[in-house]
């Protein structure tokens, strides 16, 4: 045990001090945080370039029905100027020319926009939306309904589905499918990524020891299986440390980033809210309360849903499946590393190891939509895919017997695989210049002692 | 008394028999030479003694009882295929390997300090192995092999990679270890060091132990029927009077003295040989010709392979 610990310690301390480890550990959270923050940052960015658009209203019906915004000015010009403006948009200081022509049905006009550059989506949707609304209102009005405004206000509806998980004991918990899916994705991807990354590192480490010829020095003081286990546990602890730092840093950075953005966003919001308030105040409504209440409720739902995730189970499950799955795959990678003398020779031997992992990722992607379906169920039982697929299912809630079955199958498999991998490893590390193949390794497996 | 006994060791790798009924007795406090051509099975035997691999048949006794897992702390092994972690610092690495051999961290530190001073390499502690020359790395390697003061040391080609000065340093170190009572098993192709250092030898060829014994006895056994005679006088006179009893195999002049090498049928007839020369010439020297270990090696292996219809490869 002491020797396994010594190996673990060596692996841990040499790897943690490597430049590549430090860079990976620090850069990855920046990347992840950026992925979380940037979309909302871009969303808050508005097109702030002031543009003026010339409008020729050939129907004569739509004067002033497109509202001006801070950045978009609409200038109505006379019909006669049309051709002149169209051909010299830039010189006349216009961004585009909008032509409104009547059609046979009289109500829906034909709209055409002329511009030198492709007009931005904001411009187009602003024009379309405001005219659509205008036309809808006009159409409604053409039915001559009494109290139309009141009716319209009355029919405005917004539906929100609150999802609540009920446990067997009748306990109710607020849940959020999106959050659950997000957690499931992150967990299983981390698993997949770390096994691939660290598996390769173990393999490289073994090959390095073999090429350095340090292996026989070490092996005369420690049993090969203990050396292998020490290495695997060492790498596992390196990975756990790395994940831990990633999670903390990512959330830290993301929180800082998002609060920075929302602060900026809130200022803009405040102005709008104030404008709305002053308008509503004239109508004698207590606007302040309404908006505040609405936002409060929304945020609370999100937080309770997040809090209601069974984090003890998820973290515990992650650590268990991570370690067990890692040990299973790392032992195989170590065995492959022992059989070759060069990293380029590993490709054909590694393929059978990576196949189940890739399969697991495919199952994960489709299984995340129906975490209790037969596909996800079976692959969360099969030991070579269960570390990834079970982590996908875990946040959605998994019956205890399934967890127990999958976990014990995984543990049994990793013990059996480790024993066989150790046998290959034991022979392989002292073998130079031999032809390597799975067939050759099968022979090694049956050597005594 | 024997510190190590291997009795009837057999080891088979799928179709290849690596060791066939090999026995060696290593007396306590001796330097024991393990000789043999490449691929004879020496390394396999050494690995069995180090418990890196196990024998299919036979047993290894250490200090009078069956070898067990804890004995690795009492054995030091310098393999032929040796190296160190290139990216690791010398000090850290030495500490790690010493601890693997069962030393506590403090004890390892203390002893390493001693050895670093002894080899005058204090400045290397924070250097990486890849910054050292091959010979320097070998020094570190030697140090971590003996750091836990084992009772049995096994050196496989210990001098490869050393320049003559450092080779001498290591040789002296080995002799000093012997003086302290350490038993040493020594595998090499360098026959002159075998003659310098070893008390006993075993010659392994084609998986079998074909020659074992005290080095002087072995040499005497293989060489006591040739005598070298330094003389002053007429060669023809000697040659014509030796009759059919003795065979002159060589005659040349060495250091201004003519010397004859004469083969006798029976070592006990050396007096007779002298008697038949003395009347015809002045004898100035008379020595038995003891063959070198190198000659014995080639002769024994060659004869064995011939007798068993085997090639020399």
HADDOCK unambig.tbl for C-alpha pairs under 7 A between the chains (distance, minus, plus):
assign (segid A and resid 3 and name CA) (segid B and resid 100 and name CA) 6.20 0.50 0.50
assign (segid A and resid 212 and name CA) (segid B and resid 83 and name CA) 5.26 0.50 0.50
assign (segid A and resid 212 and name CA) (segid B and resid 84 and name CA) 6.21 0.50 0.50
assign (segid A and resid 212 and name CA) (segid B and resid 85 and name CA) 6.63 0.50 0.50
assign (segid A and resid 213 and name CA) (segid B and resid 81 and name CA) 5.59 0.50 0.50
assign (segid A and resid 213 and name CA) (segid B and resid 82 and name CA) 4.72 0.50 0.50
assign (segid A and resid 213 and name CA) (segid B and resid 83 and name CA) 4.56 0.50 0.50
assign (segid A and resid 213 and name CA) (segid B and resid 84 and name CA) 6.97 0.50 0.50
assign (segid A and resid 214 and name CA) (segid B and resid 82 and name CA) 5.54 0.50 0.50
assign (segid A and resid 214 and name CA) (segid B and resid 83 and name CA) 4.34 0.50 0.50
assign (segid A and resid 214 and name CA) (segid B and resid 84 and name CA) 4.81 0.50 0.50
assign (segid A and resid 214 and name CA) (segid B and resid 85 and name CA) 6.53 0.50 0.50
assign (segid A and resid 216 and name CA) (segid B and resid 79 and name CA) 6.64 0.50 0.50
assign (segid A and resid 216 and name CA) (segid B and resid 82 and name CA) 6.73 0.50 0.50
assign (segid A and resid 217 and name CA) (segid B and resid 78 and name CA) 6.89 0.50 0.50
assign (segid A and resid 217 and name CA) (segid B and resid 79 and name CA) 6.59 0.50 0.50
assign (segid A and resid 217 and name CA) (segid B and resid 82 and name CA) 6.49 0.50 0.50
assign (segid A and resid 219 and name CA) (segid B and resid 52 and name CA) 6.62 0.50 0.50
assign (segid A and resid 220 and name CA) (segid B and resid 50 and name CA) 5.94 0.50 0.50
assign (segid A and resid 220 and name CA) (segid B and resid 52 and name CA) 5.99 0.50 0.50
assign (segid A and resid 220 and name CA) (segid B and resid 77 and name CA) 6.98 0.50 0.50
assign (segid A and resid 221 and name CA) (segid B and resid 72 and name CA) 6.03 0.50 0.50
assign (segid A and resid 221 and name CA) (segid B and resid 100 and name CA) 6.13 0.50 0.50
assign (segid A and resid 221 and name CA) (segid B and resid 101 and name CA) 5.86 0.50 0.50
assign (segid A and resid 449 and name CA) (segid B and resid 53 and name CA) 5.98 0.50 0.50
assign (segid A and resid 449 and name CA) (segid B and resid 54 and name CA) 5.51 0.50 0.50
